[in-house]
Amino acid sequence: MENALEARIHAGEGQQSEFLLNTEHLHEIADVLCAFANTEGGSVFIGVKKNGKVIGTEPSESYSTLMYITENLCKPVVPFEINVHQSTYKFVVEISVATSKNIHSSQDKEGNWNVVIRSDKTIFKINSVLKKYLEIVKNKVPAETEMTAEMNDLVDQLEAQQLSLTKLVKQTKIKREKLDYLLAQLIYSGKISYTFQGDSIFFSKAF
């Protein structure tokens, strides 16, 4: 195996790397590919255990399965590059995904489409605020240069405590679509931040 690949596998999984034994779990792979495309890009190494041990895979089977996943379980289709690395008699398939200009959704086992992002080694479903934030980032929309009264009020509410979108909807009189946009702009400008707690997303003032 090439020294460069050995070093990447030795570094372990992270923001831009995922290890998978095989391509059996189609929806999981769709999540990984879409999350990479929606955030910073990355590589999936098939034929590698989570602890970094190389067990190998069959390249031809991996390719046909990946084509099915990207064309049927990712919307829009996630472009990828594939490289096959050999170590002794074992093959490792590397799937590289670049950051996309589009926002990609992956289909889950129930047939639902979700927008997902990656944070370190974890993949999260995102809500309407973070979808709007992704749109702003990917379309390079200029940040709001002036803080409106509504934006200042939101920051004040988030200074004392973390709040979910559901709580913010109840506590403000701002229409939902506008609230999504204002929160997304506040994240974009660095005024507020967000954290994942289980399946929930909370917002707070950035410090």
N, C-alpha and C positions, 0 to 999 in steps of 0.2 A: 504494500500500500504506500502511496506517495506520502512523503513526510508532511506535506501541507495538510492533507486530509487527516492524517493521524493526529496532528496538532488540533485541528478543529473538533474532532471527536473527543479528544482528551479534555478539551475545554468544557465539554458537557453541553446540556441543553440550555437555552437562554432566549433572549429577545428575538434572535434571528436564526435559531437552530432547533430542530425537533428530530428526535430519534424514534423510528417505528420498526417493529419486527417485520411487518409485511403490509400488504395493502388490503387486508380483509375487512377492516372497519371503514367502510366507504364514507359515511357521514362525518366521522372524526377527521379523516383526511381532508374532506371538503372544508371543514371548519378551519383547519390549519392553513390551507392554501389561501382561503379568503381573508383570514386574519393577517397573514403576511402581506397580501396585496393591499389591504386597507391601512396598514401601519408602515413599518420600515423595511418590508421585504424580508427574505430569509431563505433558508434551505432545509428541506426534509431529507434525512438520510434513512433510506429503507434498507433493512438488513442489519440494524444496530439496536441492541437492547438499551433500556433507559440508563443502565450503568456504564454504557460505552463499549460493551463487549460486542465485537463483530460476529454475527452468526451467518450473514450472507442471505441473498435472495435471488430469485430468478428474474433477470432483467426484462425479458420479453413479456412475461406476465405482468410485471409492474407497469410497463408502458401502456399496455392495452387497458388496464384498470384505471390508470391515471387519465387517459383520454376520456373514458366514460365519466369519471368523476367531474372533471373540469367542464365537460360539455353538458352534463345533466344535473349535477348537484351544486353547481356554482352559477350565479347569475349576476352580471354577465360572465361569459367564459373567462377564466383566469389563465392568462398566458404563462407558460413555464418553459424552462430549458431543462434537459435531462442529460446527466453525465453518468457513465458507468465506471466505477473504480474497482480494481481487482487486487485482492490480497490473498496470496497463495492460491487456493482453489475456491475462494469465496468472492462474491460480487456484492458491492454496495452501490445502490442506485441513489444518486443525489438529484433532487428536484429543486431547482432554483426559481424563486418567484421574486420579481421586482416590485417595488412600490408602484401602485397603479394610480392613474389619473381618475379612475372610476371608483365607485363604491360598490363592493361586491357582497352579495348575500349567499349564504349556504343553506341548503335544505336539510332539516333534521329528519329523524325517523318517522315523525308524525306527518311529514309533508309540509311543515311550516318553513317559511323563509326568514332567516335572521341575519342581521348585520353584526359581524363580530370583529373584535380587535384583539391584539395580543399585547400583554403586559408581562414582561419577563417570560416565564414558562407557561403562563396561564392564558386561556382564551375566554373572553367575556362577550356576552350578548350586550348590545348597547341600546339605549333608549333614544327617543326623538331628539333630545338635546345634543347628545353626542353624535348622532347622525348629522344634525345641522352643523356641528363643529367640524366634522369630517368634510362636509361640503365646502365650508369656508376655507379650510386648509388646502384641499385639493384644487379648488378653483382660484386660490390665491386672492380671495376677496379682501380688500383693504380693511384694516381694523377701524372700528369707530374711534375717531379722534377726540370726541367730546362725550363726557359722561352725562347721560340724561338723568332726570329726577328718578325715573323708574329704575335705572341701572344702579344709581347710588342707594336707593332703597333696598334693592336686592342684596347689595354688598353688605349693607348694615344688618340685614336680617341674618346673613350668613356669617357675620363676625362672631356672634355669640355661640352659635351651635351649627352642627351639620344638619342639613335638611335634605330630604328626598324630593324628587320632582312632585310627587303626590302632595306632600305637605306644602310645597311652594305654590302649587295650583290653588290649594285651599286658602292659603294665607294672603294671596295677592288677588287683585281684581284685573290682572293682566290677561288678555286673551291667550289661549294656549299656544297658538302658532307664534305670536309675538314673544311670549315668555321663552319659548324654545330658542328663538333667535337671540334674545338679549342674553340669556345664560351662555349660549355658544360664543357670543362676542366677548363676554366677560372672561371666559376660559381662554379664548384666543389672545386677549390682551394681557393675560396673566393676573387679572384682578381676583379671580376665584379659581379653585381647583376642584377635582372630583376624586372620589375613592370608591372602590368596589368592596362591598361587604356582603359576602354570599352572592345572591342573585340581585341584590339591590345596589343602586348607585346613589351616593350622597355627595352634596355640594357644600363647600365651605369657603370662607375668605382665604385667599392666598397670603402667606406671610413670607 
